[in-house]
């Protein structure tokens, strides 16, 4: 997805959203416990509700027979090296410039009472510019575009406000499958260190990765609070590589301003262990990062919504390796800018 392709996608989504707004003008998605016939008879009495946060999951499970889908776009820019939480300057500044763009298609359905299944299909565009030498000079630009690793998951509702419980609580499990290409090689001179680009730079990892999640959601008035965490245990990947175990945790608050717009604020944390390259740990990968994500939702209709948020880094402690007589110091490439958006539908 080049920049022009990205702009075209957003234009198409805007046109699609406008069409849905015209076709489905009506009550807000997800509000109330009344029957559909009652809502048709009293459309103005449906409560104003806030839809889900854009950069995290929640504790809700679709009712049996209900289907939903979304298109999520994520842009991440990394161009600075960090030692823990300190940014390196001088010759290190601008040594790497990585832009990752992901378009993820998600579909989920209520299969049984209190159980839903979902599938997530990502498409990546990953661009990496690297400099080499002292002072660093441009040496290589890599760009990988294509299908990523598909994830399938199931989620079970332990508690549900829809059934009269005081909150919604759900747990789930799933598997990331090795559908993305993990075989992109490093060019010289970088191949002298590692023949292949590491698992964080490939379209896929070549591994089967179990995932486990726990989520909770509480509605009160026009507000909602969501909490969610997910733990991923990667398996052995291609060419002696392995992504580090990952723990993600999130807390979000949303408020419905009216029947058309919500505002939200999320706290998103990622604790990432170091990756493995060529059967050994690469110490300058992984770390702990915390973001604050303000966002806004446009409830186009009761069947469609558009959300956008911008995560800001408020804490980072990235892994690295101190200098020794045998080698120079190694620093971790950290992100400084991110945008995430979602176009969602229910059927």
VOVOLO-402933 format. One record per atom (N, C-alpha, C): y, x, z; residue in one letter. Coordinates in steps of 0.05 Angstrom, whole numbers, padded with zeros to 5 digits, always signed. Each point is the difference from the previous one (the first is absolute). Layout:
REM VOVOLO-402933
YXZa;...
***
This chain:
REM VOVOLO-402933
-00024+00017+00000x;+00024-00017+00000x;+00025+00018+00000x;+00011+00003-00022x;+00025+00015-00002x;+00023-00017+00011x;+00024+00012+00004x;+00022-00015+00011x;+00007-00024-00017x;-00001+00003-00027x;+00006-00023-00017x;-00021-00022+00003x;-00025+00008+00004x;-00021-00020+00004x;+00005-00015+00026x;+00008+00015+00021x;+00006-00012+00026x;+00022-00021-00003x;+00022+00007-00014x;+00022-00018-00004x;-00009-00025-00015x;-00017+00004-00020x;-00010-00023-00015x;-00017-00018+00017x;-00017+00012+00017x;-00016-00016+00018x;+00017-00017+00018x;+00021+00012+00012x;+00017-00016+00018x;+00014-00022-00015x;+00009+00005-00025x;+00012-00021-00016x;-00019-00023-00005x;-00025+00007-00007x;-00020-00020-00005x;-00006-00017+00025x;-00001+00014+00024x;-00005-00014+00025x;+00023-00019+00006x;+00025+00009-00006x;+00023-00017+00005x;-00001-00025-00017x;-00007+00003-00026x;-00002-00023-00017x;-00022-00019+00009x;-00023+00012+00008x;-00022-00016+00010x;+00008-00015+00025x;+00014+00014+00018x;+00009-00013+00025x;+00018-00024-00005x;+00019+00004-00020x;+00018-00021-00006x;-00015-00025-00011x;-00020+00005-00016x;-00016-00021-00011x;-00015-00015+00022x;-00011+00014+00020x;-00014-00013+00022x;+00020-00016+00017x;+00024+00010+00003x;+00020-00015+00016x;+00006-00027-00013x;+00003+00000-00026x;+00006-00024-00014x;-00024-00020+00001x;-00024+00012-00002x;-00024-00017-00002x;-00009-00011+00027x;+00006+00015+00022x;-00012-00007+00026x;+00021-00004+00022x;+00024-00008-00007x;+00020-00005+00021x;-00012-00020+00020x;+00001+00007+00026x;-00012-00018+00020x;+00001+00013+00027x;-00017-00009+00019x;+00000+00010+00027x;-00008+00030+00001x;+00006+00013+00022x;-00005+00028+00004x;-00030+00004+00004x;-00011+00023-00010x;-00028+00007+00003x;-00007+00003+00029x;-00022-00011+00009x;-00013+00007+00025x;+00011-00014+00024x;+00014-00022-00002x;+00011-00013+00024x;-00014-00025+00008x;-00003-00005+00026x;-00009-00025+00010x;-00030-00004-00001x;-00010-00021+00015x;-00028-00006+00000x;-00005-00028-00011x;+00020-00012-00012x;-00004-00027-00011x;-00016+00001-00026x;-00011-00023-00007x;-00016-00001-00025x;+00019+00002-00024x;-00011+00006-00023x;+00016+00003-00025x;+00013-00027-00006x;-00014-00023+00004x;+00011-00026-00006x;+00024-00006+00018x;-00003+00008+00026x;+00023-00005+00019x;+00024+00016-00009x;-00004+00025-00009x;+00022+00017-00009x;+00013-00011-00025x;-00016-00012-00017x;+00011-00012-00024x;+00018-00025+00007x;-00010-00014+00021x;+00015-00023+00009x;+00026+00007+00015x;-00002+00024+00015x;+00023+00009+00016x;+00006+00029-00006x;+00009+00006-00024x;+00003+00028-00008x;+00022+00015+00016x;+00019-00015+00011x;+00023+00013+00014x;-00007+00006+00029x;-00023-00009+00010x;-00007+00005+00028x;-00018+00024+00004x;-00008+00013-00021x;-00017+00024+00002x;+00015+00022+00014x;-00012+00013+00020x;+00014+00021+00015x;+00007+00024-00019x;+00023+00013+00007x;+00007+00024-00015x;-00015+00024+00012x;-00016+00013-00016x;-00017+00021+00010x;+00006+00026-00015x;-00005+00022+00014x;+00003+00027-00012x;-00027+00009-00012x;+00001+00012-00024x;-00025+00010-00012x;-00006+00028+00011x;-00022+00011-00009x;-00010+00025+00012x;+00016+00024-00008x;-00001+00021+00017x;+00015+00025-00005x;-00010+00014-00025x;+00018+00017-00012x;-00005+00011-00026x;-00016+00026+00001x;+00002+00016+00022x;-00011+00027+00001x;-00024+00002+00019x;-00011-00023+00008x;-00022+00001+00019x;-00017-00026-00004x;-00022-00001+00014x;-00017-00023-00001x;+00005-00017+00025x;-00018-00019+00007x;+00004-00019+00021x;-00026-00009+00012x;+00000-00022+00016x;-00024-00010+00012x;-00009-00027-00011x;+00009-00007-00024x;-00006-00027-00011x;-00025+00002-00018x;-00014-00022-00001x;-00023-00003-00018x;+00003-00026-00015x;-00004+00001-00027x;+00003-00023-00017x;-00020-00022+00007x;+00008-00025-00001x;-00020-00022+00004x;-00021+00000-00023x;-00022-00011+00006x;-00022-00002-00020x;+00011-00014-00025x;-00005+00012-00023x;+00009-00011-00026x;+00028+00008-00009x;+00015+00013+00018x;+00027+00008-00007x;+00000+00027-00014x;+00016+00004-00020x;+00001+00025-00015x;+00029+00010-00001x;+00004+00026+00002x;+00027+00013-00001x;-00003+00026-00015x;+00023+00009-00012x;+00000+00025-00015x;+00028+00012+00003x;+00001+00026-00005x;+00026+00014+00001x;+00000+00024-00018x;+00024+00008-00008x;+00005+00025-00015x;+00019+00017+00017x;-00009+00023+00010x;+00017+00017+00017x;+00006+00025-00015x;+00026+00008+00000x;+00009+00025-00012x;+00011+00018+00022x;-00008+00025-00001x;+00008+00020+00020x;+00010+00025-00014x;+00024+00009+00008x;+00011+00025-00011x;+00004+00019+00024x;-00011+00024-00003x;+00002+00020+00022x;+00010+00027-00013x;+00020+00012+00012x;+00011+00025-00010x;-00002+00021+00023x;-00013+00022-00007x;-00003+00023+00019x;+00011+00025-00014x;+00020+00012+00013x;+00011+00024-00013x;+00010+00021+00020x;-00009-00002+00025x;+00008+00020+00020x;-00024+00008+00017x;+00000+00025+00008x;-00021+00011+00017x;+00008-00001+00029x;-00019-00005+00018x;+00006-00004+00029x;-00019+00017+00016x;+00012+00011+00022x;-00016+00014+00021x;+00002-00018+00024x;-00021-00016+00005x;+00002-00020+00021x;+00020-00022-00008x;+00023-00001+00013x;+00020-00019-00007x;+00025+00013-00012x;-00001+00027-00004x;+00023+00014-00011x;-00003+00006-00029x;+00021-00007-00015x;+00000+00004-00029x;+00006+00029-00006x;-00015+00012-00019x;+00005+00027-00008x;+00020+00001-00023x;+00018+00019+00001x;+00020+00003-00021x;-00002+00027-00014x;+00020+00009-00012x;-00001+00026-00014x;-00019-00002-00024x;-00017+00021-00003x;-00018+00001-00023x;-00021-00022+00000x;-00005-00012+00024x;-00020-00022+00001x;+00011-00026-00010x;+00026-00003+00001x;+00012-00026-00008x;-00004-00005-00030x;-00012-00023-00007x;-00005-00007-00027x;-00024+00015-00013x;-00017+00013+00016x;-00023+00014-00011x;-00020-00020-00012x;-00001-00024+00011x;-00017-00021-00010x;+00017-00025-00004x;-00008-00016-00019x;+00013-00026-00005x;-00022-00019-00008x;-00009-00018+00018x;-00022-00018-00005x;+00011-00029+00000x;-00006-00015-00021x;+00006-00029-00001x;-00026-00015-00005x;-00007-00017+00019x;-00023-00017-00002x;+00009-00029-00004x;-00010-00013-00021x;+00005-00028-00005x;-00027-00015-00001x;-00002-00022+00015x;-00024-00015+00000x;+00005-00030-00005x;-00015-00012-00017x;+00000-00029-00005x;-00027-00010+00009x;+00000-00016+00022x;-00026-00009+00011x;-00002-00030-00004x;-00022-00009-00011x;-00007-00028-00004x;-00019-00008+00022x;+00006-00021+00015x;-00016-00009+00022x;-00007-00030-00004x;-00025-00007+00005x;-00009-00027-00001x;-00017-00006+00024x;+00004-00023+00013x;-00016-00007+00024x;-00006-00030-00001x;-00022-00007+00013x;-00009-00028+00000x;-00014-00006+00026x;+00004-00024+00010x;-00014-00010+00023x;-00028-00008-00009x;-00021+00015+00009x;-00027-00005-00010x;-00015-00020+00018x;+00002+00004+00027x;-00012-00018+00019x;+00021-00007+00021x;-00007-00017+00018x;+00019-00006+00022x;+00005+00026+00016x;+00025+00007+00003x;+00009+00023+00015x;-00007+00027-00013x;-00007+00000-00025x;-00007+00026-00013x;+00012+00001-00028x;+00013+00022-00006x;+00011+00005-00027x;-00009+00026-00011x;-00001+00002-00026x;-00007+00025-00014x;+00024+00008-00018x;+00005+00026-00003x;+00022+00008-00017x;-00008+00026-00015x;+00013+00004-00022x;-00003+00024-00016x;+00027+00011-00008x;+00003+00026+00002x;+00025+00014-00007x;-00005+00020-00022x;+00015-00003-00022x;-00004+00017-00024x;+00026+00016-00005x;+00001+00026+00005x;+00024+00015-00004x;+00001+00015-00027x;+00024+00002-00011x;+00005+00016-00024x;+00022+00020+00008x;-00005+00026-00005x;+00018+00021+00009x;+00013+00014-00023x;+00025+00009+00005x;+00013+00020-00016x;+00010+00022+00019x;-00012+00023-00001x;+00006+00022+00018x;+00011+00024-00016x;+00024+00008+00007x;+00013+00022-00013x;+00007+00022+00020x;-00008+00025-00006x;+00005+00022+00018x;+00012+00024-00016x;+00024+00008+00009x;+00013+00024-00011x;-00002+00022+00021x;-00008+00024-00009x;-00004+00022+00019x;+00015+00025-00010x;+00010+00015+00019x;+00013+00026-00005x;-00017+00022+00012x;+00002+00024-00011x;-00017+00022+00009x;+00017+00025-00001x;-00006+00019+00019x;+00014+00025+00001x;+00021+00001+00021x;+00014+00023+00002x;+00021+00004+00019x;+00023+00015-00013x;+00023-00014-00007x;+00004-00029+00006x;-00016-00018-00018x;-00007-00025+00009x;-00017-00017-00015x;+00013-00008-00026x;-00017+00000-00022x;+00008-00010-00026x;-00020-00020-00010x;+00009-00019-00016x;-00017-00022-00009x;-00025+00012-00015x;-00024-00009+00009x;-00024+00011-00012x;-00018-00022-00012x;+00002-00025+00010x;-00019-00020-00010x;+00010-00028+00007x;-00007-00019-00018x;+00004-00028+00005x;-00026-00014-00006x;-00011-00014+00019x;-00025-00015-00003x;+00007-00030+00001x;-00013-00016-00017x;+00004-00029+00002x;-00027-00013-00004x;-00009-00017+00019x;-00025-00015-00002x;+00006-00030+00001x;-00012-00014-00019x;+00005-00029-00001x;-00027-00014-00005x;-00005-00021+00016x;-00025-00015-00004x;-00009-00015+00024x;-00024-00011-00001x;-00012-00016+00021x;-00005+00018+00024x;+00006-00011+00024x;-00007+00013+00025x;-00026-00010+00012x;-00004+00005+00026x;-00024-00008+00014x;+00003-00029+00009x;-00019-00017-00008x;+00001-00029+00007x;-00011-00003+00029x;+00012-00019+00014x;-00008-00007+00028x;-00009-00029+00001x;-00023-00005+00013x;-00009-00027+00005x;-00003-00003+00031x;+00009-00023+00010x;-00001-00004+00029x;-00005-00029+00006x;-00011-00005+00024x;-00003-00026+00011x;+00014-00002+00027x;+00010-00024+00007x;+00015-00004+00025x;-00009-00026+00013x;-00004+00002+00027x;-00009-00024+00015x;+00020-00007+00021x;+00006-00026+00002x;+00020-00010+00019x;-00014-00006+00027x;+00008+00016+00020x;-00010-00005+00027x;+00016-00023+00013x;+00026-00001-00005x;+00018-00022+00010x;+00018-00008-00023x;+00010-00025+00000x;+00017-00009-00021x;+00020-00021+00011x;+00025+00004-00005x;+00020-00020+00008x;-00004-00026-00016x;-00011+00003-00023x;-00005-00024-00016x;-00021-00019+00013x;-00017+00012+00017x;-00021-00015+00014x;+00008-00006+00029x;+00026+00006+00007x;+00009-00007+00027x;+00001+00023+00019x;-00008+00024-00008x;+00001+00024+00018x;+00029+00009+00003x;+00006+00015+00021x;+00027+00008+00005x;+00010+00022-00019x;-00019+00015-00013x;+00008+00019-00021x;-00024+00002-00019x;+00005+00014-00022x;-00021+00006-00020x;-00009+00029+00004x;-00026+00004+00001x;-00012+00027+00005x;-00023+00003-00018x;-00002+00022-00015x;-00022+00004-00019x;-00007+00030-00001x;-00026+00005-00006x;-00009+00027-00004x;-00014+00001-00027x;-00001+00023-00012x;-00012+00003-00027x;-00012+00027-00004x;-00015+00002-00021x;-00013+00026-00008x;-00003+00000-00031x;+00000+00023-00011x;-00003+00002-00029x;-00006+00028-00009x;+00002+00005-00026x;-00008+00025-00011x;+00018+00007-00024x;+00010+00025+00000x;+00014+00010-00024x;-00021+00014-00017x;+00000-00008-00026x;-00021+00010-00019x;+00012+00022-00018x;-00017+00018-00009x;+00010+00023-00017x;+00003-00008-00029x;+00020-00017-00006x;+00004-00008-00028x;+00022+00016-00015x;+00017+00014+00015x;+00021+00017-00012x;-00011+00027-00008x;+00013+00013-00019x;-00008+00026-00010x;+00008+00022+00021x;-00020+00016+00009x;+00005+00021+00020x;-00001+00028-00012x;+00001+00003-00027x;-00008+00025-00013x;+00023+00016-00012x;+00025-00007+00008x;+00023+00015-00013x;+00002+00028+00012x;+00001+00021-00018x;+00000+00028+00009x;+00029+00010+00003x;+00003+00020+00017x;+00025+00015+00002x;+00003+00019-00023x;+00024+00003-00011x;+00005+00021-00020x;+00005+00027+00015x;-00001+00021-00015x;+00008+00026+00011x;+00031+00000+00005x;+00010+00013+00021x;-00014+00017+00019x;-00012-00015+00024x;+00004-00026+00002x;-00009-00015+00023x;-00030-00002+00002x;-00014+00003-00023x;-00029-00001+00001x;-00012+00024+00013x;+00016+00022+00005x;-00010+00023+00014x;-00006-00007+00029x;+00013-00020+00011x;-00005-00009+00027x;-00020-00022+00001x;+00004-00021-00016x;-00018-00023-00001x;-00003-00008-00029x;-00025-00002-00009x;-00006-00007-00028x;+00010-00028-00007x;-00003-00019+00019x;+00007-00028-00004x;+00023-00008+00018x;+00017-00018-00011x;+00020-00013+00017x;-00014-00014+00023x;+00012+00001+00023x;-00013-00011+00024x;-00003-00030-00001x;-00014-00011+00020x;-00006-00029+00000x;+00025-00018+00002x;+00021+00011+00011x;+00025-00016+00001x;+00015-00002-00026x;-00007+00017-00019x;+00014+00000-00026x;-00015-00012-00022x;-00026-00004+00003x;-00017-00012-00021x;+00004-00030-00002x;-00009-00012-00022x;+00001-00029-00002x;-00021-00012+00019x;-00022+00014+00005x;-00020-00009+00019x;-00011+00023+00016x;-00015-00005+00021x;-00010+00021+00016x;-00029+00007-00006x;-00015-00018-00014x;-00028+00004-00004x;-00017-00006+00024x;+00011-00014+00020x;-00015-00005+00025x;-00002-00030+00006x;-00019-00008+00016x;-00003-00027+00010x;+00011+00000+00029x;+00021-00016+00004x;+00015+00002+00025x;-00001-00027+00015x;-00014-00002+00023x;+00001-00025+00016x;+00027-00004+00013x;+00008-00025+00002x;+00025-00008+00012x;-00004-00022+00021x;+00015+00002+00022x;-00002-00020+00021x;+00028-00009+00008x;+00004-00026+00005x;+00027-00010+00006x;+00000-00021+00022x;+00022-00002+00013x;+00005-00021+00020x;+00029-00009-00002x;+00004-00026-00002x;+00027-00011-00004x;+00005-00024+00016x;+00026-00005+00007x;+00008-00024+00015x;+00026-00010-00010x;+00004-00026+00000x;+00025-00013-00009x;+00007-00023+00019x;+00026-00002+00007x;+00009-00022+00017x;+00025-00012-00012x;+00000-00027-00004x;+00024-00014-00009x;+00013-00014+00023x;+00027+00001+00001x;+00015-00016+00019x;+00027-00007-00013x;+00004-00026-00005x;+00024-00008-00013x;+00001+00011-00028x;+00023+00012-00007x;+00004+00013-00026x;-00009+00029+00001x;-00010+00010+00022x;-00008+00028+00003x;-00030+00003-00002x;-00008+00025-00007x;-00028+00007+00002x;-00002+00030+00008x;-00021+00006+00014x;-00005+00028+00008x;-00028+00007-00010x;-00003+00023-00013x;-00025+00009-00011x;-00006+00028+00012x;-00026+00005+00006x;-00009+00026+00008x;-00026+00005-00016x;-00004+00025-00008x;-00023+00006-00016x;-00007+00030+00002x;-00025+00007+00000x;-00008+00028-00001x;-00025+00002-00018x;-00003+00023-00012x;-00023+00006-00018x;-00008+00029+00003x;-00027+00004+00002x;-00010+00027+00002x;-00018+00005-00024x;+00004+00022-00014x;-00015+00008-00024x;-00015+00026+00006x;-00026+00000-00007x;-00017+00023+00004x;-00010+00010-00027x;+00014+00018-00013x;-00008+00009-00027x;-00027+00015+00001x;-00015-00003-00021x;-00024+00015-00004x;+00005+00025-00016x;-00020+00015-00005x;+00002+00025-00016x;+00007-00008-00029x;+00021+00013-00010x;+00009-00006-00027x;-00009+00020-00021x;+00013+00000-00023x;-00007+00017-00022x;+00009+00029+00005x;-00016+00019-00010x;+00007+00028+00000x;+00006+00012+00028x;-00016-00009+00019x;+00004+00010+00027x;+00025-00009+00014x;+00011-00023-00009x;+00025-00010+00012x;-00007-00023+00019x;+00019-00006+00018x;-00003-00023+00018x;+00027-00006+00012x;+00009-00026-00002x;+00025-00008+00013x;-00005-00001+00030x;+00020+00006+00015x;-00002-00003+00029x;-00001-00028+00009x;-00012-00005+00023x;-00001-00027+00012x;+00029-00010+00004x;+00004-00026-00003x;+00027-00011+00001x;+00001-00024+00018x;+00020-00001+00018x;+00005-00023+00017x;+00028-00010-00006x;+00001-00026-00009x;+00026-00013-00005x;+00004-00022+00020x;+00024-00001+00010x;+00007-00021+00020x;+00027-00012-00007x;+00004-00026+00004x;+00024-00014-00009x;+00008-00022+00019x;+00026-00004+00003x;+00010-00022+00015x;+00024-00011-00015x;+00001-00027-00005x;+00021-00011-00016x;+00011-00026+00012x;+00026-00004-00005x;+00013-00025+00008x;+00015-00012-00024x;-00004-00026-00005x;+00014-00013-00022x;+00014-00025+00009x;+00022-00007-00013x;+00015-00024+00007x;+00008-00015-00026x;-00005-00026-00001x;+00007-00016-00023x;+00029-00009+00002x;+00017+00011-00016x;+00028-00008+00000x;+00003-00029-00009x;-00016-00008-00020x;+00001-00027-00011x;-00025-00004-00017x;+00000-00020-00017x;-00024-00006-00016x;-00003+00019-00024x;+00019+00018-00004x;-00001+00018-00023x;-00004+00029+00008x;+00012+00008+00023x;+00000+00029+00007x;-00009+00006+00028x;-00014+00022+00004x;-00007+00011+00026x;+00010+00028+00001x;+00004+00010+00025x;+00005+00029+00004x;-00022+00010+00019x;-00005+00026-00002x;-00022+00011+00016x;+00007+00029+00009x;-00014+00009+00020x;+00001+00028+00009x;-00028+00008+00009x;-00010+00023-00011x;-00027+00009+00007x;+00002+00028+00012x;-00019+00007+00017x;-00005+00027+00008x;-00028+00007-00011x;-00001+00021-00016x;-00025+00008-00014x;-00007+00029+00008x;-00023+00004+00011x;-00009+00027+00007x;-00024+00008-00015x;-00002+00026-00007x;-00023+00012-00014x;-00007+00026+00013x;-00024+00002+00011x;-00010+00025+00012x;-00022+00010-00019x;+00005+00021-00015x;-00018+00010-00020x;-00010+00027+00007x;-00027+00003+00001x;-00012+00026+00005x;+00001+00017-00026x;-00003+00026+00003x;+00002+00018-00022x;-00022-00005-00021x;+00006+00005-00026x;-00020-00003-00021x;-00017+00025-00002x;-00022-00003-00015x;-00017+00023-00006x;+00001+00006-00030x;+00003+00026-00006x;-00001+00009-00028x;-00022+00022-00001x;-00017-00002-00020x;-00021+00021-00004x;-00015+00006+00026x;-00009-00022+00014x;-00017+00002+00023x;+00013+00012+00025x;+00027+00002+00000x;+00014+00010+00024x;+00025-00016+00004x;+00009-00002+00026x;+00024-00015+00007x;+00025+00014-00011x;+00018-00016-00011x;+00026+00010-00009x;+00020-00008+00022x;+00009+00019+00015x;+00015-00006+00025x;+00028-00012-00006x;+00011+00005-00023x;+00027-00010-00005x;-00001-00027-00014x;-00018-00017+00008x;-00001-00028-00010x;-00004-00018+00025x;+00009-00025-00003x;-00002-00019+00022x;+00022+00003+00020x;-00002-00016+00022x;+00020-00001+00021x;+00005-00028+00009x;+00021-00004+00015x;+00006-00026+00012x;+00028-00008-00009x;+00003-00023-00013x;+00026-00010-00010x;+00004-00029+00009x;+00024-00006+00008x;+00007-00027+00008x;+00025-00009-00016x;-00002-00025-00010x;+00021-00011-00017x;+00012-00025+00013x;+00025-00006-00006x;+00011-00027+00004x;+00005-00012-00027x;-00009-00024-00004x;+00002-00013-00027x;+00015-00026+00003x;+00026-00001-00007x;+00014-00025-00003x;-00007-00013-00027x;-00001-00026-00001x;-00007-00013-00025x;+00011-00028-00002x;-00003-00012-00024x;+00009-00027-00005x;-00021-00014-00017x;-00003-00026+00004x;-00019-00016-00015x;+00015-00023-00014x;-00006-00003-00025x;+00011-00023-00016x;-00023-00019-00004x;+00001-00024+00013x;-00021-00020-00002x;+00007-00017-00025x;-00009+00009-00023x;+00007-00012-00025x;-00010-00029-00001x;-00023-00005+00011x;-00011-00027+00001x;-00021-00001+00022x;-00014-00022+00003x;-00022-00001+00019x;-00024+00014-00011x;+00000+00008-00025x;-00022+00014-00012x;+00005+00029-00007x;+00025+00009+00004x;+00007+00027-00009x;+00022+00012+00017x;-00001+00026+00005x;+00021+00014+00015x;+00003+00028-00010x;+00024+00012+00004x;+00005+00028-00007x;+00012+00014+00025x;-00011+00023+00007x;+00009+00015+00023x;+00006+00029-00008x;+00019+00012+00014x;+00007+00028-00005x;+00008+00013+00027x;-00008+00025+00004x;+00007+00015+00024x;+00003+00029-00006x;+00015+00014+00017x;+00005+00029-00003x;-00008+00014+00026x;-00023+00013+00002x;-00008+00015+00024x;+00017+00025+00003x;+00011+00004+00025x;+00015+00024+00007x;-00016+00016+00021x;-00002+00026-00004x;-00015+00016+00019x;+00018+00004+00025x;-00011-00008+00023x;+00014+00004+00025x;-00013+00021+00018x;-00025+00008-00007x;-00014+00021+00015x;-00020+00013-00019x;-00002+00026+00001x;-00021+00014-00015x;-00008+00025+00015x;-00026+00006+00000x;-00011+00024+00011x;-00023+00009-00019x;+00007+00014-00021x;-00019+00007-00021x;-00014+00026+00006x;-00025+00001-00009x;-00017+00024+00006x;+00010+00024-00016x;-00006+00023+00010x;+00007+00025-00013x;-00015+00024+00012x;+00006+00023-00010x;-00014+00024+00009x;+00021+00022+00004x;-00001+00013+00023x;+00020+00021+00006x;-00006+00025-00017x;+00021+00016-00004x;-00003+00025-00016x;-00017+00020+00015x;-00016+00015-00015x;-00016+00021+00011x;+00004+00025-00017x;-00010+00024+00009x;+00003+00023-00017x;-00015-00002-00027x;-00020-00018-00001x;-00016-00003-00024x;+00012-00020-00020x;+00016-00018+00009x;+00009-00021-00018x;+00028-00011+00008x;+00014-00011-00019x;+00025-00013+00006x;-00004-00027+00014x;+00020-00010+00012x;-00001-00026+00013x;-00005-00021-00021x;-00014-00022+00008x;-00005-00023-00018x;+00012-00024+00013x;+00015-00015-00016x;+00013-00024+00011x;-00010-00025-00015x;+00005-00023+00012x;-00010-00025-00010x;+00021-00015-00016x;-00008-00011-00023x;+00018-00016-00017x;+00003-00028+00012x;+00025-00007+00008x;+00005-00025+00012x;+00018-00018-00017x;-00003-00026+00004x;+00015-00019-00016x;+00027-00006+00012x;+00020-00005-00017x;+00027-00006+00009x;+00011-00026-00011x;-00015-00013-00019x;+00010-00025-00010x;-00023-00017-00009x;+00001-00026+00006x;-00021-00018-00008x;+00011-00029-00003x;-00011-00014-00019x;+00007-00028-00005x;-00026-00015-00004x;-00003-00024+00012x;-00024-00016-00004x;+00008-00029-00006x;-00013-00012-00020x;+00006-00028-00006x;-00025-00015-00005x;+00001-00027+00002x;-00024-00016-00004x;+00008-00027-00012x;-00015-00009-00020x;+00002-00026-00012x;-00026-00015+00007x;+00001-00021+00016x;-00023-00014+00010x;-00003-00028-00011x;-00025-00009-00002x;-00005-00027-00010x;-00022-00013+00018x;+00001-00026+00002x;-00022-00015+00013x;-00008-00022-00019x;-00026-00008+00002x;-00011-00020-00019x;-00014-00022+00015x;
***
